[in-house]
Amino acid sequence: MITEQEHTVHNFHVDSDNQVRIECPECGLARFLNAEGFRYVRDVFIFSCQCGAEFRGAFDFRNGWMRRVNLGGEYYNPRSDDSDEMRIEVLSMDGLAFRTLGRHSIERGDILNINFRLDNVLSTEIRRQARVLNVTDTAIEVEFHRRPPYDPDLGFYLMP
């Protein structure tokens, strides 16, 4: 049975080997699937977990560089005049996924002001506006809003 988050669609990134990690938002149990046959399928799937939870998800086949990170930062939500610290878990040229460290009032569609430092030699500061795509408890996924067409700092940081 779909929970109260039935309208939430979780995006699962497919890596270069067509492997995707599906993580249950309720219990955190993860499993790996081969998504090769789903490259041109744009449907939303319903996944069932061993814990009994059901959740909606879609496969993300973007080719841009993504990197799992553990970076601290801050966000400000002008809609609610709310700001707090965050922990960035995934970073790409197009956006990022982070967790809030406390309660928040972030909603899908909000435009956030995001500020964080890369863990490179220069400790480069990154400031962006980001549109919220997905909110699941304290996990937030955003895409950069009006991002610069060329960003060498972030580009070089993300290179494999």
N, C-alpha and C positions, 0 to 999 in steps of 0.2 A: 504494500500500500504506500502510495506517495505521501510524504510528510507535508508539513505546512510550507515547505520550501518548494512546492511542486512547480512553481514558475521559475525557479532558479535553474539555469543550465550551466553545468560545470564544463569548462574547456580543458581537455586533456591533450597535452602536446605530444605529437608523434615525432620520434627522433629520426635520424638519418637512416637507421636500420629498420624503420617502420614499426618499432616497438613503442607501445604506449603504456604508461603506468596509470591505472585506474585506482583512485583512493576513495574509500567510503568517507563521506563527510560526517557521518555519525560516529563511527568507531575508529577510523583511521587505517583500517585494514587495506592493504594494497595488493593488487595483482597486476601482472603484465600480460598484454595481449599483442598479437601481431595484427596490425591495422592495414596491411598492404591492400586487402580487398575493399577497403572503405575510402580510398583516396578521393574518389569522385562522388561519394555519397554525402550529401549535405544535411541529412536528417539528424534529428536529436534522438538519442537512444535512451532507453530506460535500463539501468543497471540494477541488479539485485545483489545484496551482500549477504554473507553468512550470518550477520547479526540480525537480519530481517529487514534492514533498511532498503528502500528503493530510492533512486535518485536519477535525475536526467543529466545527460552529458553529450558532448559533441567532440569530435576529433579535430585537432588543430594541426594542419600540415604545413604551417608557415615555414619558409626556408631561411628566414633571417636568423642571425646568431642569437642564441639564448644562453644565459649562464645562470646556474644556481649559485646564489650568493648568500651572505649573511651580513648585511649592511644595516647600520642604524640610520635613521632619518626622522624627519618630521613632516606632518601634513597639516594643512589648514583648509577647512571647509567653509567657504564664504556663506553658503546657504544657511548654515546653522551657527556660524561664528564659533566653530569648534576647532580646536587644534590639539595635537598630541604627538607623542613619539610613535614610531613604527619600526618594524623589523622587516627589511626587504629580503625575500626568499628567491625570487626569480627576476632577472633583468634582461631586457632586450632593447633593440633600437626603437621598437614600437610601443613599449609599455613595461609594466612590472606587476608583480604580485607581492603583496605584503600582508603582515599581520599587525593589527593594532595591539597595543600593550594594555589596553583597558576598554571600558565601554565606549561606544561611539554612536553617532547619529548619521553615519554615512549611508546614503541610499543610491541605488542604481541610477545613473544619469547625472549625479552630482559632478561638478567640476572642482577638483582639488588643486591646491598649490602644494607641490611636493618639493622637498629639499633634502638632499643627502650627499654624502661624500664617498667617492670610490676608495677602495683600499689599495690604490696604486702608490707609487713613490711620491707623487705630488699631492696626494690626498685631494684630488680634484673635486670641486663642488659642482653638483648638478642641480639645477632648478628647473622645474617643468610645471606646466599645467597638465592635468590628466583627467580624463572622463572615466567615471566608474562604470565598469562593464558587469561586474558580478560581486555580490556581497553574500558571504556565508559565514555567519557568526563573526569571528574576528578576522577572517581571511577575506582580503579585498583584491580584486583584479582590476587594473586600470590600463587604458591606452593613452599615450601622450597626445595632448590636444594642441594643435598648431605647432608641432615639433619642427625644429630647424631642418632644412633639407640636407644639411651636411653637418655632422657632429663628430669631429675627429677624436675628441676625448672619450666619448662613449663607444665609438666604433673601434678604436684601438684596444680599449679595455675588454670588449666582447670577443675580439678575434681569438680563434683557438690557438 
